[in-house]
């Protein structure tokens, strides 16, 4: 919630510094990044679950894995920076921000640096260091806000506002690496010794269904902002982007709740306990936060947008209550998907894929008003929430999720092997 408050301050300042047209371009870039960051969020889940399993089964030097992941992520970042610079104009045209090619150039490296941050957060999450995880989330927003103010006031405008993100990620990665070394590295001489660390590509392969799940959720969350820049009138697109940012307050609360839901549901499933109470508490908390927010959106949408974002940003005020309700439903979908991933179930993939395609197809039609745009988003999110929550509510954990013994023959459904496992000792699913 602190992160969301700082992000709201970021939005309020940037709408005034960039104006509606400039902010619409920034919103499209941020929406593209939010889709791109899915791989990082999924890898955070993979890292957290891997660390939980390895530490539960006696692997006492998790930092060795994190240091290996860090080096691989940095190599990817160098490659992404080069590719972004080379293909900056085609990328800018694809996103719909053709006048800002250098802003588009930093999009790929933003994704890879965010991947590094997520891997470190996942390790801290799996180790139960929630103080560090929460602190990193707040510091990410603070660093991004500070860098954006400096770069925009220096005259870099949209490019400076967007380039603040990779700068913040790089600084944050340095801080979290120090935390991992100082608090969670038992034997500094053990780094680099023992079994070969798990490469990122293998971790990604284990979590490919989670990556696809979160990618589909991210598309449903952000595609309306990207398409609004292309399909709505330019002035209306900026107002719609502001309304979408305000409505997504509940989503960022859901992301925070998921930091606790995922490892706790995983631990319960691995131990053979019932993980269902974890999901119930998460959904209840979302309603406690989301319902008051929606009531505010219904009561004073125009005043809220004018006060927060400035005069002229209330032309999409009719869309705000619809978007607020849609984002609460999306938060339920996110919780359900995280829960299903924790218990080793992935039956939601096909319904989410169909809904994402249908939503994009409808939104891509020219001629919608901002309210009609928001109505399509609401209908898509309602269908997704009903399907995924129904699956989560009535589906038991997969048989292979429970921690195995030497006599178990259950296949590995989650795909995170236990350190020291042999051919006669199955992996923990």
C-alpha positions in Angstrom: 0.0 0.0 0.0 2.9 2.3 0.6 4.3 1.5 -2.8 0.9 2.3 -4.3 0.7 5.6 -2.5 4.2 6.6 -3.9 3.2 5.4 -7.3 0.1 7.6 -7.1 2.4 10.5 -6.2 4.5 9.6 -9.2 1.5 9.7 -11.5 0.2 13.0 -10.1 3.5 14.7 -10.6 4.1 13.2 -14.1 0.6 14.1 -15.4 1.4 17.8 -14.5 4.9 17.7 -15.9 4.1 15.9 -19.1 0.5 16.9 -19.8 -2.2 14.6 -21.1 -0.5 13.7 -24.4 2.9 13.0 -22.8 1.3 11.0 -20.0 -0.6 8.9 -22.5 2.7 7.9 -24.1 4.2 7.2 -20.7 1.2 5.1 -19.7 1.5 3.0 -22.9 5.2 2.4 -22.2 4.4 1.4 -18.6 1.6 -0.9 -19.7 4.0 -2.6 -22.2 6.5 -3.0 -19.3 3.8 -4.4 -17.0 3.2 -7.2 -19.6 6.9 -7.7 -20.0 7.5 -7.9 -16.3 5.4 -11.1 -16.1 8.4 -13.3 -16.6 10.0 -11.6 -13.6 7.0 -12.1 -11.4 6.8 -15.8 -12.4 10.5 -16.3 -11.8 10.0 -14.7 -8.4 7.4 -17.3 -7.6 9.8 -20.0 -9.0 12.7 -18.7 -6.9 10.6 -18.5 -3.7 9.2 -22.1 -4.2 12.6 -23.4 -5.0 14.2 -21.8 -1.9 11.4 -23.1 0.3 11.9 -26.7 -0.9 15.7 -26.6 -0.8 15.9 -25.1 2.7 13.2 -27.5 3.9 15.3 -30.4 2.7 18.6 -29.2 4.1 20.2 -27.0 1.4 21.7 -24.3 3.6 23.5 -22.1 1.1 20.7 -20.6 -1.0 22.7 -17.5 -1.8 24.9 -19.6 -4.1 21.9 -20.1 -6.3 21.0 -16.4 -6.2 24.5 -15.3 -7.1 24.5 -17.6 -10.1 21.1 -16.2 -11.2 22.4 -12.6 -10.7 25.3 -13.2 -13.1 23.0 -14.7 -15.7 20.5 -11.8 -15.3 23.2 -9.2 -15.7 24.4 -10.9 -19.0 20.8 -10.8 -20.3 20.6 -7.1 -19.3 23.6 -6.3 -21.4 22.2 -8.1 -24.4 18.8 -6.5 -23.9 20.3 -3.0 -23.8 22.0 -3.5 -27.1 18.9 -4.9 -28.8 16.8 -2.1 -27.4 19.0 0.5 -28.9 19.2 -1.2 -32.2 15.5 -1.8 -32.6 14.3 1.3 -30.8 12.2 2.8 -33.6 10.3 -0.4 -34.6 9.6 -1.0 -30.9 8.3 2.5 -30.4 6.0 2.2 -33.4 4.7 -1.1 -32.1 3.8 0.4 -28.7 2.3 3.5 -30.3 4.9 6.0 -29.0 6.8 6.7 -32.3 8.0 10.2 -31.2 9.8 8.6 -28.2 12.2 5.9 -29.6 14.8 6.3 -26.9 12.1 5.7 -24.3 11.2 2.4 -26.1 14.9 1.6 -26.2 15.1 1.1 -22.5 12.1 -1.2 -22.4 13.9 -4.5 -22.9 16.6 -3.8 -20.3 13.9 -2.7 -17.9 12.5 -6.2 -18.2 15.7 -8.0 -17.6 16.7 -5.8 -14.6 13.3 -6.3 -13.1 13.9 -10.1 -13.6 17.0 -9.7 -11.4 15.1 -7.8 -8.7 12.4 -10.5 -8.8 14.8 -13.4 -8.4 16.4 -11.7 -5.3 12.9 -10.9 -3.9 11.9 -14.5 -4.5 14.9 -15.8 -2.6 14.1 -13.4 0.3 10.5 -14.4 0.1 11.3 -18.1 0.3 13.6 -17.5 3.3 10.8 -15.7 5.1 12.6 -12.3 5.1 9.4 -10.3 4.5 10.9 -7.2 6.1 13.4 -7.1 3.2 10.8 -7.9 0.6 8.4 -5.2 1.8 11.3 -2.7 2.1 12.4 -3.4 -1.4 8.9 -2.8 -2.8 8.8 0.6 -1.1 12.3 1.5 -2.1 11.6 0.6 -5.7 8.8 3.3 -5.8 11.0 5.9 -4.0 14.0 5.4 -6.3 11.8 5.5 -9.4 10.1 8.7 -8.2 13.3 10.4 -7.4 15.0 9.4 -10.7 12.0 10.5 -12.7 11.9 13.9 -11.1 15.6 14.5 -11.8 15.5 13.3 -15.4 12.2 15.0 -16.4 13.2 18.3 -14.9 16.5 18.0 -16.7 14.5 18.0 -20.0 14.3 14.3 -20.9 10.5 14.3 -20.6 8.8 11.0 -21.5 12.2 9.2 -22.0 13.4 10.4 -18.6 10.2 9.4 -16.8 10.4 5.9 -18.2 14.2 5.5 -17.9 13.8 6.0 -14.1 12.5 2.4 -13.8 15.7 0.6 -14.9 17.8 3.0 -12.8 15.7 2.2 -9.8 15.9 -1.6 -10.5 19.7 -1.5 -10.8 20.1 0.4 -7.5 17.6 -1.9 -5.8 19.4 -5.0 -7.0 22.6 -3.8 -5.3 20.8 -3.3 -2.0 19.1 -6.7 -2.0 22.3 -8.5 -2.9 23.9 -6.9 0.1 21.0 -8.0 2.3 21.3 -11.6 1.0 25.0 -11.7 1.6 24.9 -10.1 5.1 21.9 -12.0 6.5 21.5 -15.2 4.6 25.0 -16.3 3.7 26.2 -18.7 6.3 29.6 -19.6 4.8 31.1 -17.0 2.3 33.6 -19.7 1.2 30.8 -22.0 0.1 29.7 -19.7 -2.7 30.8 -21.3 -5.9 31.4 -24.8 -4.3 29.3 -27.9 -4.4 26.7 -28.9 -7.0 26.3 -26.7 -10.1 23.8 -23.9 -9.5 20.4 -24.2 -11.3 20.5 -22.1 -14.5 17.8 -19.6 -15.2 16.6 -21.4 -18.3 15.9 -24.5 -16.3 14.1 -22.6 -13.6 12.0 -20.9 -16.3 11.3 -24.3 -17.8 10.0 -25.6 -14.5 7.7 -22.6 -14.2 6.6 -22.3 -17.8 2.9 -22.8 -16.8 3.2 -20.1 -14.2 4.8 -17.8 -16.6 2.0 -18.3 -19.1 -0.6 -17.9 -16.4 0.7 -14.6 -15.2 1.3 -13.4 -18.8 -2.3 -13.9 -19.6 -3.4 -12.1 -16.4 -1.0 -9.2 -17.2 -2.4 -9.0 -20.7 -5.9 -8.7 -19.3 -4.7 -6.1 -16.8 -2.8 -3.8 -19.1 -3.9 -4.3 -22.7 -6.7 -1.8 -22.4 -4.3 1.0 -21.6 -2.1 0.2 -24.6 -5.1 -0.1 -27.0 -6.7 3.1 -25.6 -3.6 5.0 -26.8 -4.3 3.5 -30.3 -8.1 3.4 -30.5 -9.4 6.3 -28.4 -9.2 10.0 -29.1 -5.8 11.3 -28.0 -7.1 13.5 -25.2 -9.5 10.8 -24.0 -6.7 8.2 -23.9 -4.8 10.3 -21.4 -7.8 10.6 -19.1 -8.5 6.9 -19.5 -4.9 6.0 -18.6 -5.3 8.1 -15.4 -8.5 6.4 -14.5 -6.9 3.0 -15.1 -4.0 3.9 -12.8 -6.4 5.0 -10.0 -8.4 1.8 -10.4 -5.4 -0.5 -10.1 -4.8 0.4 -6.5 -6.4 -2.9 -5.5 -4.2 -4.9 -7.8 -1.0 -3.7 -6.1 -2.5 -4.6 -2.7 -3.2 -8.1 -4.3 0.4 -8.3 -5.4 1.5 -7.7 -1.8 -1.0 -10.3 -0.4 0.4 -12.8 -3.0 3.9 -12.5 -1.5 2.5 -14.3 1.6 -0.1 -16.5 -0.1 2.3 -18.2 -2.4 5.0 -19.6 0.0 2.4 -20.3 2.7 0.1 -22.3 0.4 3.2 -24.1 -1.0 4.4 -25.0 2.5 1.0 -26.3 3.5 0.7 -28.3 0.3 4.2 -29.8 0.6 3.5 -30.8 4.3 0.2 -32.5 3.3 -1.9 -29.8 5.1 -5.0 -28.0 3.8 -3.9 -24.8 2.0 -7.4 -23.6 1.5 -7.6 -21.2 4.5 -4.7 -19.2 3.0 -6.8 -18.5 -0.1 -9.9 -17.6 2.0 -8.0 -15.1 4.1 -6.4 -13.5 1.0 -9.8 -13.0 -0.7 -11.4 -11.6 2.4 -8.5 -9.1 2.7 -9.0 -8.0 -0.9 -12.7 -7.3 -0.3 -11.9 -5.3 2.9 -9.6 -3.1 0.8 -11.5 -3.1 -2.5 -15.1 -2.4 -1.6 -14.4 1.0 0.1 -12.2 2.0 -2.9 -15.0 1.1 -5.3 -17.5 3.1 -3.3 -15.2 6.1 -3.5 -14.9 5.7 -7.3 -18.7 5.6 -7.5 -19.3 8.6 -5.3 -16.8 11.1 -6.6 -15.1 9.9 -9.8 -14.7 13.3 -11.5 -13.5 15.1 -8.4 -11.0 12.4 -7.7 -9.5 12.4 -11.2 -9.4 16.3 -11.3 -7.8 16.5 -7.8 -5.3 13.7 -8.3 -4.3 14.3 -12.0 -5.3 17.9 -12.8 -7.9 19.7 -14.8 -9.0 18.0 -18.0 -8.4 14.4 -16.7 -12.0 13.8 -15.7 -13.4 13.1 -19.2 -13.1 9.4 -18.4 -14.7 9.7 -15.0 -17.6 7.4 -16.0 -15.1 4.6 -16.6 -13.6 4.8 -13.1 -16.2 2.8 -11.2 -16.3 0.2 -13.9 -12.5 -0.1 -13.9 -12.3 -0.2 -10.1 -14.7 -3.1 -10.0 -12.8 -4.8 -12.9 -9.5 -4.5 -11.0 -11.0 -6.0 -7.8 -12.1 -9.0 -9.9 -8.7 -9.1 -11.6 -7.1 -9.2 -8.1 -9.3 -12.2 -7.2 -8.1 -13.9 -10.5 -4.5 -13.1 -9.5 -4.9 -14.7 -6.1 -6.6 -17.8 -7.6 -3.8 -18.2 -10.2 -1.1 -17.9 -7.5 -2.9 -20.4 -5.4 -3.5 -22.9 -8.2 0.2 -22.6 -9.0 1.2 -23.3 -5.4 -0.9 -26.5 -5.3 0.4 -27.7 -8.7 -2.8 -27.1 -10.8 -3.0 -25.4 -14.1 -6.5 -26.1 -15.5 -7.1 -22.3 -15.8 -4.7 -21.8 -18.7 -7.1 -22.5 -21.6 -10.0 -20.4 -20.2 -7.7 -17.4 -19.5 -6.2 -17.7 -23.0 -9.7 -17.6 -24.6 -10.7 -14.6 -22.4 -7.6 -12.7 -23.2 -8.1 -13.2 -26.9 -11.7 -12.1 -26.8 -10.9 -9.0 -24.7 -8.2 -7.9 -27.1 -10.5 -8.6 -30.1 -13.3 -6.4 -28.7 -11.0 -3.6 -27.5 -9.2 -3.4 -30.8 -12.4 -2.2 -32.6 -12.3 1.6 -33.2 -15.2 3.8 -32.1 -15.7 2.8 -28.4 -16.1 5.5 -25.8 -14.1 5.4 -22.6 -17.1 4.0 -20.7 -17.7 1.3 -23.3 -14.0 0.4 -23.2 -14.2 0.0 -19.4 -17.4 -2.1 -19.7 -15.6 -4.6 -22.0 -12.7 -4.8 -19.5 -15.2 -5.4 -16.6 -17.0 -8.2 -18.4 -13.7 -10.0 -19.2 -12.5 -9.7 -15.6 -15.7 -11.0 -14.2 -15.6 -14.1 -16.4 -11.9 -14.7 -15.5 -12.6 -14.3 -11.7 -15.5 -16.7 -11.7 -13.6 -19.4 -13.6 -10.3 -19.2 -11.7 -11.8 -18.8 -8.3 -14.1 -21.7 -8.9 -11.2 -23.9 -9.9 -9.2 -22.8 -6.9 -12.1 -23.3 -4.5 -13.0 -26.8 -5.6 -9.6 -28.3 -6.7 -7.5 -30.2 -4.3 -3.7 -30.0 -4.4 -2.0 -32.2 -7.0 -0.8 -35.6 -5.7 2.8 -34.9 -6.4 3.0 -31.6 -4.5 3.3 -33.2 -1.1 6.9 -33.8 0.0 8.0 -37.2 -1.1 10.0 -39.9 0.7 12.4 -42.4 -0.7 9.5 -44.8 -1.3 7.3 -42.4 -3.2 6.8 -42.8 -6.9 4.7 -39.7 -7.5 5.9 -37.7 -10.6 7.4 -34.2 -10.1 4.5 -31.9 -11.1 6.0 -28.6 -9.9 9.4 -29.4 -11.1 11.7 -28.1 -8.3 14.2 -30.9 -7.5 15.6 -31.4 -4.0 19.3 -30.9 -3.5 21.0 -34.3 -3.2 18.1 -36.2 -4.8 19.2 -39.4 -6.5 17.5 -41.7 -9.0 16.1 -43.6 -6.0 14.9 -40.5 -4.2 12.3 -38.6 -6.2 12.2 -34.8 -6.3 9.8 -32.8 -4.3 6.9 -31.8 -6.6 
